[in-house]
Amino acid sequence: MTVAGYVGMVLVVLLIAVPLFWILITSLKERQDIYVRPAQWMPDPGTTANYHDVTTRIPFLDYMRNSLIVTIVLSASKIVLGVISAYALALLRFPGRSIVFLVVIAALMVPNQITVISNYALVAQLGWRNTFQGIIVPLAGVAFGTFLMRNQFLSLPTEIIEAARLDGAGPLKLLWRVVMPMSWPTLVAFSLITVVNEWNEYLWPFLMSDDERTATLPVGLTLLQNNDGVTNWGPVMSGTVLAMLPVLVLFLVLQRQMIKGLTAGAVKS
């Protein structure tokens, strides 16, 4: 079983690493070397011209700025709303709490694609196309974060919560001074997942944006695929590498906290 486990792990790593490696080496190839058969696994010679090309053929910095704005605002909104709603569902008593939680669970079961048409019609009527609020507001739901953080809050020792309440801690003080310090790993995991998802969001920003004023980086990269009839994959892959770098660095910095947060409560002493 141990050997089978290692073999499975190696296969999974290869399935993930090979496409990423291919993206990287394609971004360093000259155009004629990308389409040769059999495929060349290493660029010969290597070139960084594709990286210059991707930043000049499209307004790359504008798309990067838009992605940063959308990701920061959306992530901050989802994290704050997720923590507050999870705290209310886990540690506060109010009528209809179970019904609210069932609605949250139901929202997790509905694919985002199903609500695209209705959201698009509403946003268009409000005149929010080609605006940041048109991209951000419909994506600000936090069903996953509410579910994740609620489970974390419920796993906290009830003795500590009751002791804080007996000491006179109100709801906000209890949240920020007691609950959140004990939930830091899960919060980091939730935050990292949220940032990555919002950074890579494509469908909704694509529907909401027509140009570089509000279009995000994933949307901007599609312009490289639609030029010249035949896609020049070198600049496309270069743009993909540049788009991956911010979230990759963020993950490498926070990976231990993320793993700890996702596995919190999985093993009981």
C-alpha positions as CSV (number, residue, x, y, z in Angstrom):
1,M,0.0,0.0,0.0
2,T,2.9,2.4,0.8
3,V,4.4,1.8,-2.7
4,A,1.0,2.3,-4.3
5,G,0.6,5.5,-2.4
6,Y,3.9,6.9,-3.6
7,V,3.1,5.9,-7.2
8,G,-0.2,7.6,-7.0
9,M,1.4,10.7,-5.6
10,V,4.0,10.8,-8.3
11,L,1.3,10.4,-11.0
12,V,-0.7,13.3,-9.5
13,V,2.4,15.5,-9.4
14,L,3.2,14.7,-13.0
15,L,-0.4,15.5,-14.1
16,I,-0.1,18.9,-12.5
17,A,3.6,19.7,-13.2
18,V,3.9,18.7,-16.8
19,P,1.3,21.2,-18.1
20,L,2.9,24.0,-16.0
21,F,6.3,23.0,-17.3
22,W,5.0,23.1,-20.9
23,I,3.6,26.5,-20.4
24,L,6.9,27.8,-19.1
25,I,9.1,26.3,-21.8
26,T,6.6,27.4,-24.5
27,S,6.9,31.0,-23.2
28,L,10.6,30.8,-23.9
29,K,10.4,29.4,-27.4
30,E,10.6,31.2,-30.7
31,R,7.4,31.0,-32.7
32,Q,8.6,28.5,-35.3
33,D,9.8,26.2,-32.6
34,I,6.4,26.0,-31.0
35,Y,4.8,24.1,-33.9
36,V,7.5,21.7,-34.8
37,R,6.9,17.9,-34.7
38,P,8.0,16.1,-32.7
39,A,7.6,18.6,-30.0
40,Q,10.7,20.1,-28.4
41,W,10.8,19.8,-24.7
42,M,13.5,22.5,-24.2
43,P,13.7,25.8,-26.1
44,D,16.7,25.9,-28.4
45,P,17.6,28.7,-28.4
46,G,15.6,30.3,-25.6
47,T,14.2,33.8,-25.9
48,T,12.4,36.3,-23.7
49,A,10.9,38.2,-26.7
50,N,7.5,36.7,-25.9
51,Y,7.4,38.5,-22.6
52,H,8.2,41.8,-24.3
53,D,5.5,41.0,-26.9
54,V,2.8,40.3,-24.4
55,T,3.4,43.6,-22.6
56,T,3.3,45.6,-25.9
57,R,0.6,43.9,-28.0
58,I,-2.0,44.4,-25.3
59,P,-2.3,47.0,-22.5
60,F,-1.0,44.4,-20.1
61,L,-0.4,46.8,-17.2
62,D,-4.0,48.1,-17.4
63,Y,-5.4,44.5,-17.3
64,M,-3.1,43.8,-14.3
65,R,-4.3,46.9,-12.5
66,N,-7.9,45.9,-13.1
67,S,-7.2,42.4,-11.8
68,L,-5.6,43.8,-8.7
69,I,-8.6,46.1,-8.0
70,V,-11.2,43.4,-8.5
71,T,-9.3,40.8,-6.6
72,I,-8.5,43.0,-3.6
73,V,-12.0,44.5,-3.3
74,L,-13.8,41.2,-3.8
75,S,-11.5,39.2,-1.5
76,A,-11.7,41.7,1.3
77,S,-15.5,41.8,0.9
78,K,-15.8,38.0,0.9
79,I,-13.5,37.6,3.9
80,V,-15.3,40.2,6.0
81,L,-18.8,39.0,5.1
82,G,-17.8,35.3,5.4
83,V,-16.3,35.8,8.9
84,I,-19.2,37.9,10.2
85,S,-21.9,35.6,8.8
86,A,-20.2,32.5,10.0
87,Y,-19.8,33.9,13.5
88,A,-23.5,34.8,13.6
89,L,-24.5,31.3,12.4
90,A,-22.1,29.5,14.8
91,L,-22.2,31.5,18.1
92,L,-25.2,33.8,18.1
93,R,-28.8,32.7,18.8
94,F,-31.6,34.2,16.6
95,P,-34.8,33.0,15.1
96,G,-34.5,31.2,11.7
97,R,-30.7,30.5,12.1
98,S,-31.1,26.9,10.8
99,I,-33.1,28.1,7.8
100,V,-30.4,30.7,7.0
101,F,-27.7,28.0,7.1
102,L,-29.8,25.7,4.9
103,V,-29.9,28.6,2.3
104,V,-26.1,28.9,2.5
105,I,-25.7,25.1,1.9
106,A,-28.2,25.3,-1.0
107,A,-26.2,28.1,-2.5
108,L,-23.1,25.9,-2.5
109,M,-25.0,23.3,-4.6
110,V,-25.9,25.8,-7.4
111,P,-23.3,26.2,-10.1
112,N,-22.4,29.9,-10.8
113,Q,-23.1,29.4,-14.5
114,I,-26.8,28.9,-13.8
115,T,-27.2,32.5,-12.4
116,V,-25.2,34.2,-15.2
117,I,-28.2,35.1,-17.4
118,S,-30.3,36.5,-14.6
119,N,-27.3,38.4,-13.1
120,Y,-26.4,39.8,-16.5
121,A,-29.9,41.0,-17.2
122,L,-30.0,42.8,-13.8
123,V,-26.6,44.4,-14.1
124,A,-27.4,45.6,-17.7
125,Q,-30.6,47.2,-16.4
126,L,-28.7,49.0,-13.7
127,G,-26.2,50.3,-16.3
128,W,-23.3,48.6,-14.6
129,R,-21.7,47.0,-17.6
130,N,-18.1,48.1,-18.1
131,T,-17.9,49.1,-14.4
132,F,-16.1,47.6,-11.5
133,Q,-19.2,47.4,-9.4
134,G,-20.8,45.4,-12.2
135,I,-18.0,42.8,-11.9
136,I,-17.7,42.9,-8.1
137,V,-21.2,43.0,-6.6
138,P,-22.6,39.9,-8.3
139,L,-19.6,37.9,-7.2
140,A,-19.6,38.9,-3.6
141,G,-21.5,35.9,-2.3
142,V,-19.7,34.0,0.4
143,A,-21.4,30.6,0.8
144,F,-18.2,28.6,0.8
145,G,-16.4,30.9,3.2
146,T,-19.4,31.0,5.5
147,F,-19.6,27.2,5.6
148,L,-15.8,26.8,6.2
149,M,-15.5,29.5,8.9
150,R,-18.8,28.3,10.7
151,N,-17.4,24.8,11.0
152,Q,-14.1,26.3,12.4
153,F,-16.0,28.4,15.0
154,L,-18.1,25.4,16.1
155,S,-14.9,23.4,16.7
156,L,-13.6,26.0,19.2
157,P,-13.7,25.0,22.9
158,T,-17.0,26.1,24.4
159,E,-15.3,26.6,27.8
160,I,-13.2,29.5,26.4
161,I,-16.2,31.1,24.7
162,E,-18.3,30.9,27.8
163,A,-15.4,32.2,30.0
164,A,-15.0,35.2,27.7
165,R,-18.8,35.9,27.9
166,L,-18.7,35.7,31.7
167,D,-15.9,38.2,31.6
168,G,-18.2,40.7,29.8
169,A,-17.0,40.3,26.2
170,G,-19.6,41.5,23.8
171,P,-20.2,39.9,20.4
172,L,-17.6,42.0,18.6
173,K,-15.0,41.8,21.3
174,L,-15.6,38.0,21.5
175,L,-15.1,37.7,17.7
176,W,-11.9,39.8,17.4
177,R,-10.2,39.1,20.7
178,V,-11.1,35.4,21.3
179,V,-12.5,33.6,18.2
180,M,-10.4,35.0,15.4
181,P,-6.9,34.4,17.1
182,M,-7.9,30.8,17.5
183,S,-9.1,30.5,13.9
184,W,-6.1,32.1,12.1
185,P,-5.0,29.1,10.1
186,T,-8.5,28.5,8.7
187,L,-8.9,32.2,8.0
188,V,-5.6,32.1,6.0
189,A,-6.8,29.1,4.0
190,F,-10.1,30.8,3.3
191,S,-8.4,34.0,2.3
192,L,-5.9,32.3,0.0
193,I,-8.6,30.2,-1.7
194,T,-10.7,33.4,-2.2
195,V,-7.8,35.4,-3.6
196,V,-6.8,32.7,-6.1
197,N,-10.4,32.2,-7.2
198,E,-11.0,35.9,-7.8
199,W,-7.7,36.4,-9.6
200,N,-8.5,33.6,-12.0
201,E,-12.2,34.5,-12.5
202,Y,-12.9,34.7,-16.2
203,L,-16.5,34.2,-17.3
204,W,-18.2,37.0,-15.5
205,P,-15.5,39.7,-16.1
206,F,-15.5,38.6,-19.8
207,L,-19.3,39.2,-20.0
208,M,-19.1,42.5,-18.1
209,S,-16.1,44.1,-19.8
210,D,-15.5,45.3,-23.4
211,D,-12.1,47.0,-23.1
212,E,-9.1,47.7,-20.9
213,R,-11.0,50.1,-18.7
214,T,-12.4,47.3,-16.5
215,A,-11.3,44.0,-18.1
216,T,-9.2,41.7,-16.0
217,L,-5.9,40.0,-16.9
218,P,-7.5,36.6,-17.9
219,V,-9.9,38.4,-20.2
220,G,-7.1,40.5,-21.7
221,L,-5.0,37.4,-22.5
222,T,-7.8,36.2,-24.8
223,L,-7.1,39.1,-27.1
224,L,-3.8,37.4,-27.9
225,Q,-5.6,34.3,-29.0
226,N,-7.9,36.1,-31.4
227,N,-5.3,38.0,-33.4
228,D,-3.8,37.0,-36.8
229,G,-6.2,34.1,-37.4
230,V,-3.6,31.6,-36.0
231,T,-2.7,32.0,-32.3
232,N,0.9,32.9,-31.4
233,W,1.2,30.8,-28.3
234,G,4.5,32.3,-27.2
235,P,3.0,35.6,-25.9
236,V,-0.1,33.7,-24.6
237,M,2.0,31.4,-22.5
238,S,4.2,34.3,-21.4
239,G,1.1,36.2,-20.2
240,T,-0.1,33.1,-18.5
241,V,3.2,32.7,-16.6
242,L,3.0,36.4,-15.5
243,A,-0.6,35.9,-14.4
244,M,0.4,32.9,-12.3
245,L,3.3,34.5,-10.6
246,P,1.4,36.6,-8.0
247,V,-0.8,33.8,-6.7
248,L,2.1,31.3,-6.8
249,V,4.2,33.6,-4.6
250,L,1.3,34.1,-2.3
251,F,0.7,30.4,-2.0
252,L,4.4,29.6,-1.3
253,V,4.4,32.1,1.5
254,L,1.2,30.9,3.1
255,Q,1.1,27.2,2.2
256,R,1.8,25.9,5.7
257,Q,-1.0,28.0,7.2
258,M,-3.3,27.0,4.4
259,I,-2.7,23.3,4.9
260,K,-3.1,23.6,8.7
261,G,-6.3,25.5,8.2
262,L,-7.8,23.0,5.8
263,T,-7.0,20.1,8.0
264,A,-8.1,21.7,11.2
265,G,-10.4,19.4,13.1
266,A,-9.6,16.4,10.8
267,V,-7.7,14.6,13.6
268,K,-9.0,14.6,17.1
269,S,-6.9,13.8,20.1
